[in-house]
């Protein structure tokens, strides 16, 4: 009886040891995946901040007006260039 108990306990000990090794292996892989996800998150935060900066820069009124004057040959509206229409004429 004692011999069978030693074999069963030895087998149980080996199974527990293998289970422990497997859990550590999976834990390391999950930690590596977490680190990669955190790096990606930091990079996406940097990209988002850069895009917000670009959007605020590109949407400024002065820049839009300068492009309209330079590329489209537009000029500002003045009172002398304005034509008013009245009803009945």
Buried (B, 14 or more C-beta within 10 A) or exposed (E): EEEEEEEEEEEEEEEEEEEEEEEEEEEEEEEEEEEEEEEEEEEEEEEEEEEEEEEEEEEEEEEEEEEEEEEEEEEEEEEEEEEEEEEEE
